[in-house]
Amino acid sequence: MRPRVLVVGAGLAGTATAIRLLRFARAPLEVVLLEQRSDYRSAGVAYHRDGNPWDHVFNIQAGRMSAFREDVHDFVRWANREADRQDWPAPWDRFEFVEQGPAPRRLFQDYLTDRLAEARREACPGVVLVEADGEAVDLEVRADGVDVTVHQLSGEAPAPVADVLFADHVVLATGLELRDPPFAAEVAGHASFVRNPYSAAGVRKLAGLPPEASVAIVGSVLSAYDSAGLLLRQGHTGRISLISRTGTIFRTYPGGHEHGVVRLPCPVSLLEPYRGREEFLARVRGEWEAACAAVVRDHPGIDPGVVPERVAKAWEPHLPKALEQIPSPDLRRLLDEFGTAIAAIRVGAVEYTMAVIERALHSADGSVEVVVGNVERITPAESGRLVVQVAAPDEKHTVEVDLVVSNFGRESDYSRVGGRLWRNLLGRGIAVPHARTGRGLEVDERGVLLGRDGGPAGPISALGVLREGDEIVRNGRTGAFTFNLAAIKNQSIAVAASAIEQLELREGGSNHRLAQFRGHVSNMEEAARGGFEEAVGLEVRRLATRTRSEREVLDSRLDERIRFVGELSSSSMDASLRDRLTRVLVNRAAVERLTDVSVTPRQLRRQLGIANAEDLED
């Protein structure tokens, strides 16, 4: 009998969390990784092979695609030394991947699959992974865990009781939810309408399109560039219209670009009381222009193209207090109005993607145009083509095309998500839409789902897009950084550590003693600073270590340090309980350091003392 953690969703977020659970667990544990679509395993909608041809590359540089924040070079190292290139086409079959360069998105599925298999092999005795197929449709919280109703359960899954699996802890990593765009209601099933360009059917439709065909791509975010780039690289000559509500075009990362963090003063005027949209936006513009000018003046080595990115990152610690001043209805409207612009400020795209699009946009005979306006309606024409009605600021006009591609239309308001799981969880009050932003769900600081009464709904954690609104108002994250790989790396660490902590505390019957003990240890830390700090350093290294043998050595040394710290304590509690609670606090401190976003991943490794030769050379 071993406790069970059920991870619902085996895409990027679910797989990353399963890897962490397998690495972190020191006692027997069953990790069940449940996925309703086998082709989405270790990939999700963004990276699965069937929906990503070889010309779809990561938006950001390959060096930022490691699944592990504490090992920044891992993906590039895997792609160059470990990946099986037997079936790769030219030029990728001989390509030397570098930190600042491109890499095909489809490789990420193989990468995560390999890292999951490694974590499974290197797990402690009794820690097992079960990969099951099926759809979770309901949760019922019990005193000792959660009953999960699963439809069409198969694969390696343990035998269910009436399609119900019991889990001691549930992790929800269900990924993006698609929204059916109302403007496409009349053409949803039309042969010339592609609802999901990241599907096998969508890719086939784009790949089989005649070169002279006209195409309308709804949206100008980075997913739209994937579709446009795919067409252009296969020799498309027909008109491609990028229809954008704002006309926003993403920037190209400069050559040699590296992620960086600069320190800037707090934009103090943003902390003043909110006095309306226009007045607030005027303050934002003033602070923004001053901050950008300061970066240009004080950091001449930073490329002008990434100055806005540096400012947005530097403002993150201050945004939660600024957002507190804005009433919820106004905050929602501002996020909707400026969402695309914020995304364009916060992230760019690699030259491989952008170069072909920029040539087609700006050359005299370029085939790509940006059409500014809202798509109001798409209707079929008698010719079999589609007519797109666009409402621009000063006029309305139509675009008649051979194919319409809708990018990407995700639904972030869970009160409108139609899936059975979310209908049931919201109906039961186990999940609650995020009140301030209307994006994602209400969670606490550790990602535990909050119920209708505002308290924990049970041993249920969430990560990824489910935490979008919370990341905005709690951590000041903006754009895709509220739910992308960078956020998921940190969330997977914290969620896995929290789930294991709760299981260990429950097993020892010591959960109720932790709050009392935390206050005691905070005083003890000063007396045992060296011992406590050393213990945290050992725990950081244990959490970051890939091999079982190294973890066991570190675990043994950590036990010695924890006993040493405990012996300095004046607490009269049982020594084993004292050591168990001390270990919890050491683990929490280690997780906080591993997930520190105030520095870059490379700086983090140096800061934590786990840098290798590659980091030191850089």
Solvent accessible surface area in square Angstrom, and as a share of the most:
residue,aa,sasa,rsa
1,M,244,1.09
2,R,100,0.37
3,P,38,0.24
4,R,44,0.16
5,V,0,0.00
6,L,0,0.00
7,V,0,0.00
8,V,10,0.06
9,G,10,0.10
10,A,0,0.00
11,G,11,0.11
12,L,18,0.09
13,A,11,0.09
14,G,0,0.00
15,T,0,0.00
16,A,5,0.04
17,T,0,0.00
18,A,0,0.00
19,I,0,0.00
20,R,2,0.01
21,L,0,0.00
22,L,0,0.00
23,R,5,0.02
24,F,5,0.02
25,A,3,0.02
26,R,83,0.30
27,A,54,0.42
28,P,70,0.44
29,L,5,0.03
30,E,21,0.09
31,V,0,0.00
32,V,0,0.00
33,L,1,0.01
34,L,2,0.01
35,E,14,0.07
36,Q,116,0.51
37,R,104,0.38
38,S,79,0.51
39,D,46,0.24
40,Y,31,0.12
41,R,38,0.14
42,S,6,0.04
43,A,1,0.01
44,G,13,0.12
45,V,25,0.15
46,A,30,0.24
47,Y,22,0.08
48,H,1,0.00
49,R,95,0.35
50,D,81,0.42
51,G,0,0.00
52,N,0,0.00
53,P,27,0.17
54,W,52,0.18
55,D,49,0.25
56,H,3,0.01
57,V,1,0.01
58,F,3,0.01
59,N,41,0.21
60,I,26,0.13
61,Q,5,0.02
62,A,0,0.00
63,G,2,0.02
64,R,38,0.14
65,M,5,0.02
66,S,1,0.00
67,A,2,0.02
68,F,4,0.02
69,R,17,0.06
70,E,4,0.02
71,D,20,0.10
72,V,15,0.09
73,H,20,0.09
74,D,0,0.00
75,F,1,0.00
76,V,18,0.10
77,R,41,0.15
78,W,2,0.01
79,A,0,0.00
80,N,46,0.23
81,R,174,0.64
82,E,87,0.39
83,A,15,0.12
84,D,109,0.56
85,R,56,0.20
86,Q,154,0.68
87,D,126,0.65
88,W,22,0.08
89,P,51,0.32
90,A,83,0.64
91,P,90,0.56
92,W,5,0.02
93,D,49,0.26
94,R,215,0.78
95,F,58,0.24
96,E,120,0.54
97,F,3,0.01
98,V,77,0.44
99,E,36,0.16
100,Q,59,0.26
101,G,9,0.09
102,P,26,0.17
103,A,0,0.00
104,P,0,0.00
105,R,20,0.07
106,R,48,0.18
107,L,2,0.01
108,F,0,0.00
109,Q,9,0.04
110,D,50,0.26
111,Y,0,0.00
112,L,0,0.00
113,T,66,0.38
114,D,60,0.31
115,R,5,0.02
116,L,8,0.04
117,A,41,0.32
118,E,24,0.11
119,A,3,0.02
120,R,95,0.34
121,R,158,0.58
122,E,47,0.21
123,A,2,0.02
124,C,18,0.11
125,P,90,0.56
126,G,27,0.26
127,V,10,0.06
128,V,50,0.29
129,L,7,0.03
130,V,18,0.10
131,E,45,0.20
132,A,0,0.00
133,D,46,0.24
134,G,6,0.06
135,E,42,0.19
136,A,6,0.05
137,V,8,0.04
138,D,22,0.12
139,L,1,0.00
140,E,89,0.40
141,V,54,0.31
142,R,107,0.39
143,A,119,0.92
144,D,71,0.37
145,G,1,0.01
146,V,0,0.00
147,D,27,0.14
148,V,0,0.00
149,T,40,0.23
150,V,0,0.00
151,H,67,0.30
152,Q,164,0.73
153,L,30,0.15
154,S,60,0.38
155,G,59,0.57
156,E,93,0.42
157,A,22,0.17
158,P,35,0.22
159,A,96,0.74
160,P,52,0.33
161,V,119,0.69
162,A,92,0.71
163,D,64,0.33
164,V,44,0.25
165,L,3,0.02
166,F,57,0.24
167,A,0,0.00
168,D,16,0.08
169,H,4,0.02
170,V,0,0.00
171,V,0,0.00
172,L,0,0.00
173,A,6,0.05
174,T,40,0.23
175,G,32,0.31
176,L,56,0.28
177,E,37,0.16
178,L,82,0.41
179,R,97,0.36
180,D,121,0.63
181,P,16,0.10
182,P,113,0.71
183,F,39,0.16
184,A,3,0.02
185,A,78,0.61
186,E,91,0.41
187,V,2,0.01
188,A,71,0.55
189,G,80,0.77
190,H,53,0.24
191,A,74,0.58
192,S,20,0.13
193,F,15,0.06
194,V,7,0.04
195,R,45,0.16
196,N,26,0.13
197,P,1,0.01
198,Y,11,0.04
199,S,26,0.17
200,A,35,0.27
201,A,59,0.46
202,G,3,0.03
203,V,20,0.12
204,R,160,0.58
205,K,77,0.33
206,L,1,0.00
207,A,58,0.45
208,G,63,0.61
209,L,24,0.12
210,P,68,0.43
211,P,71,0.44
212,E,122,0.55
213,A,6,0.05
214,S,17,0.11
215,V,0,0.00
216,A,0,0.00
217,I,0,0.00
218,V,18,0.10
219,G,17,0.16
220,S,4,0.02
221,V,47,0.27
222,L,15,0.08
223,S,20,0.13
224,A,0,0.00
225,Y,0,0.00
226,D,6,0.03
227,S,1,0.01
228,A,0,0.00
229,G,7,0.07
230,L,13,0.07
231,L,0,0.00
232,L,25,0.12
233,R,86,0.31
234,Q,77,0.34
235,G,44,0.42
236,H,10,0.04
237,T,97,0.56
238,G,8,0.08
239,R,112,0.41
240,I,0,0.00
241,S,1,0.01
242,L,0,0.00
243,I,3,0.01
244,S,4,0.03
245,R,112,0.41
246,T,57,0.33
247,G,22,0.21
248,T,24,0.14
249,I,65,0.33
250,F,6,0.02
251,R,45,0.17
252,T,38,0.22
253,Y,10,0.04
254,P,32,0.20
255,G,83,0.80
256,G,52,0.50
257,H,12,0.05
258,E,79,0.36
259,H,42,0.19
260,G,15,0.14
261,V,29,0.17
262,V,13,0.08
263,R,162,0.59
264,L,24,0.12
265,P,111,0.70
266,C,40,0.24
267,P,6,0.04
268,V,103,0.59
269,S,24,0.16
270,L,4,0.02
271,L,55,0.28
272,E,70,0.31
273,P,87,0.55
274,Y,35,0.13
275,R,130,0.48
276,G,26,0.25
277,R,91,0.33
278,E,105,0.47
279,E,57,0.26
280,F,18,0.08
281,L,20,0.10
282,A,52,0.41
283,R,27,0.10
284,V,39,0.23
285,R,128,0.47
286,G,41,0.39
287,E,37,0.16
288,W,55,0.19
289,E,115,0.52
290,A,62,0.48
291,A,12,0.09
292,C,23,0.14
293,A,54,0.42
294,A,16,0.13
295,V,0,0.00
296,V,89,0.51
297,R,164,0.60
298,D,81,0.42
299,H,64,0.28
300,P,117,0.74
301,G,80,0.76
302,I,31,0.16
303,D,60,0.31
304,P,109,0.68
305,G,32,0.31
306,V,3,0.01
307,V,7,0.04
308,P,36,0.23
309,E,2,0.01
310,R,21,0.08
311,V,0,0.00
312,A,12,0.10
313,K,14,0.06
314,A,10,0.07
315,W,13,0.05
316,E,6,0.03
317,P,96,0.61
318,H,46,0.21
319,L,25,0.13
320,P,23,0.15
321,K,130,0.55
322,A,3,0.02
323,L,21,0.10
324,E,123,0.55
325,Q,63,0.28
326,I,3,0.02
327,P,66,0.41
328,S,33,0.21
329,P,76,0.48
330,D,31,0.16
331,L,3,0.01
332,R,89,0.33
333,R,148,0.54
334,L,18,0.09
335,L,20,0.10
336,D,89,0.46
337,E,60,0.27
338,F,63,0.26
339,G,25,0.24
340,T,30,0.17
341,A,35,0.27
342,I,46,0.23
343,A,18,0.14
344,A,15,0.11
345,I,57,0.29
346,R,2,0.01
347,V,11,0.06
348,G,0,0.00
349,A,0,0.00
350,V,6,0.04
351,E,111,0.50
352,Y,54,0.21
353,T,12,0.07
354,M,0,0.00
355,A,26,0.20
356,V,16,0.09
357,I,0,0.00
358,E,59,0.26
359,R,151,0.55
360,A,11,0.09
361,L,36,0.18
362,H,145,0.65
363,S,52,0.34
364,A,121,0.94
365,D,129,0.67
366,G,17,0.16
367,S,15,0.10
368,V,5,0.03
369,E,64,0.29
370,V,47,0.27
371,V,16,0.09
372,V,60,0.35
373,G,5,0.04
374,N,73,0.37
375,V,21,0.12
376,E,84,0.37
377,R,112,0.41
378,I,0,0.00
379,T,21,0.12
380,P,68,0.43
381,A,26,0.20
382,E,188,0.84
383,S,81,0.52
384,G,39,0.37
385,R,74,0.27
386,L,0,0.00
387,V,29,0.17
388,V,0,0.00
389,Q,56,0.25
390,V,1,0.01
391,A,19,0.14
392,A,22,0.17
393,P,116,0.73
394,D,139,0.72
395,E,107,0.48
396,K,149,0.63
397,H,62,0.28
398,T,87,0.51
399,V,24,0.14
400,E,77,0.34
401,V,3,0.02
402,D,49,0.25
403,L,2,0.01
404,V,0,0.00
405,V,0,0.00
406,S,5,0.03
407,N,14,0.07
408,F,29,0.12
409,G,22,0.21
410,R,56,0.20
411,E,12,0.05
412,S,22,0.14
413,D,20,0.10
414,Y,4,0.02
415,S,72,0.46
416,R,158,0.58
417,V,14,0.08
418,G,51,0.49
419,G,33,0.32
420,R,93,0.34
421,L,12,0.06
422,W,6,0.02
423,R,136,0.50
424,N,54,0.27
425,L,0,0.00
426,L,37,0.18
427,G,58,0.56
428,R,117,0.43
429,G,8,0.08
430,I,16,0.08
431,A,2,0.02
432,V,40,0.23
433,P,37,0.23
434,H,6,0.03
435,A,62,0.48
436,R,63,0.23
437,T,5,0.03
438,G,6,0.06
439,R,39,0.14
440,G,0,0.00
441,L,0,0.00
442,E,40,0.18
443,V,3,0.02
444,D,29,0.15
445,E,117,0.52
446,R,56,0.21
447,G,0,0.00
448,V,22,0.13
449,L,0,0.00
450,L,31,0.15
451,G,7,0.07
452,R,164,0.60
453,D,129,0.67
454,G,52,0.50
455,G,22,0.21
456,P,96,0.60
457,A,21,0.16
458,G,18,0.17
459,P,43,0.27
460,I,0,0.00
461,S,0,0.00
462,A,0,0.00
463,L,1,0.00
464,G,3,0.03
465,V,13,0.07
466,L,0,0.00
467,R,15,0.05
468,E,4,0.02
469,G,0,0.00
470,D,8,0.04
471,E,8,0.04
472,I,10,0.05
473,V,33,0.19
474,R,98,0.36
475,N,62,0.32
476,G,0,0.00
477,R,15,0.05
478,T,24,0.14
479,G,23,0.22
480,A,31,0.24
481,F,9,0.04
482,T,1,0.01
483,F,40,0.17
484,N,38,0.19
485,L,10,0.05
486,A,34,0.26
487,A,2,0.02
488,I,12,0.06
489,K,16,0.07
490,N,16,0.08
491,Q,6,0.03
492,S,1,0.00
493,I,0,0.00
494,A,26,0.21
495,V,0,0.00
496,A,0,0.00
497,A,5,0.04
498,S,3,0.02
499,A,0,0.00
500,I,17,0.09
501,E,6,0.03
502,Q,55,0.25
503,L,16,0.08
504,E,46,0.21
505,L,0,0.00
506,R,102,0.37
507,E,145,0.65
508,G,34,0.32
509,G,49,0.47
510,S,0,0.00
511,N,72,0.37
512,H,143,0.64
513,R,67,0.24
514,L,10,0.05
515,A,71,0.55
516,Q,126,0.56
517,F,2,0.01
518,R,101,0.37
519,G,43,0.41
520,H,54,0.24
521,V,0,0.00
522,S,62,0.40
523,N,113,0.58
524,M,11,0.05
525,E,36,0.16
526,E,125,0.56
527,A,83,0.65
528,A,4,0.03
529,R,96,0.35
530,G,54,0.52
531,G,4,0.04
532,F,9,0.04
533,E,57,0.26
534,E,78,0.35
535,A,0,0.00
536,V,0,0.00
537,G,29,0.28
538,L,6,0.03
539,E,1,0.01
540,V,2,0.01
541,R,101,0.37
542,R,13,0.05
543,L,0,0.00
544,A,22,0.17
545,T,16,0.10
546,R,59,0.21
547,T,46,0.27
548,R,80,0.29
549,S,72,0.46
550,E,94,0.42
551,R,6,0.02
552,E,85,0.38
553,V,91,0.52
554,L,10,0.05
555,D,28,0.14
556,S,62,0.40
557,R,101,0.37
558,L,1,0.00
559,D,50,0.26
560,E,98,0.44
561,R,61,0.22
562,I,5,0.03
563,R,117,0.43
564,F,81,0.34
565,V,1,0.00
566,G,0,0.00
567,E,126,0.57
568,L,88,0.44
569,S,18,0.11
570,S,105,0.68
571,S,27,0.18
572,S,120,0.77
573,M,28,0.13
574,D,89,0.46
575,A,52,0.41
576,S,66,0.42
577,L,23,0.12
578,R,30,0.11
579,D,28,0.14
580,R,77,0.28
581,L,0,0.00
582,T,0,0.00
583,R,20,0.07
584,V,8,0.04
585,L,16,0.08
586,V,0,0.00
587,N,18,0.09
588,R,63,0.23
589,A,22,0.17
590,A,0,0.00
591,V,17,0.10
592,E,128,0.57
593,R,82,0.30
594,L,0,0.00
595,T,28,0.16
596,D,37,0.19
597,V,46,0.26
598,S,44,0.28
599,V,13,0.08
600,T,10,0.06
601,P,24,0.15
602,R,24,0.09
603,Q,77,0.34
604,L,0,0.00
605,R,18,0.07
606,R,100,0.37
607,Q,105,0.47
608,L,30,0.15
609,G,63,0.60
610,I,29,0.15
611,A,30,0.23
612,N,52,0.27
613,A,69,0.53
614,E,57,0.26
615,D,0,0.00
616,L,127,0.63
617,E,146,0.66
618,D,92,0.48
